[in-house]
Amino acid sequence: MISGILLAGGASTRMRRPKALLEYRGGPFLRAVAATLLMGGVEELVAVLNPAVPGLPEVLPADPRVRWVAAPPASAGQLASLRTGLHALSPASEASLVALVDQPAIRPETVAALVQTFRETGAPIVLPVHQGRRGHPICFARALYPELLEAPEQEGARAVIRRHRGLSREVVVEDPSIHQDVDSPEDFARLA
């Protein structure tokens, strides 16, 4: 089973309003990213949601493959949310695509390419690349879940990616949105 972890537990301090609820193409970011992951081939999706933001679970797609868990306090950082998501995965999870809620324009084809590459190669890490730069989402094989859970706070998943650089696979995609995270009102204006 290919899983997805959708990180939406941050405080959105630079945006000054919850990023997960910002509108993109007629719906909230949270729903857009979740739907893209499902269309791309994710077979279970765990959304890690900020419990201080009302209404987040209600905007997730109504799909039996989707469930949510409460994120730790935003001050704990993104790695804490990733750990929460990993703990919530099904025992049948073979790999997990880790996606960010502030990248609503990610294409289903990008997700599908990552899933297909993992299925074909079994690589411990599969990363999308556009114009020579890596982006998100990133696929981690189950064998790396313990390392992600023990990753150093200051580096997070980057430490695991660096450690397995020689074994990871890169997938070239025609999707500039793998680099386009929306952190500020200016970013949001550019996206719109």
Buried (B, 14 or more C-beta within 10 A) or exposed (E): BBBBBBBBBBBBEEBEEBBBBBEBEEBBBBBBBBBBBBBBBBBBBBBBBBBEBEEBBEBBBEEEBBBBBBBBEBEBBBBBBBBBBBEBBEEEBBBBBBBBBBBBBBBBBBBBBBBBBBEEEBBBBBBBBBEEEBBBBBBBBBEBBEBBEEBEEEEBBEBBBEBBEEEBBBBEBEBEBBBBBBBBEEBBEEBE
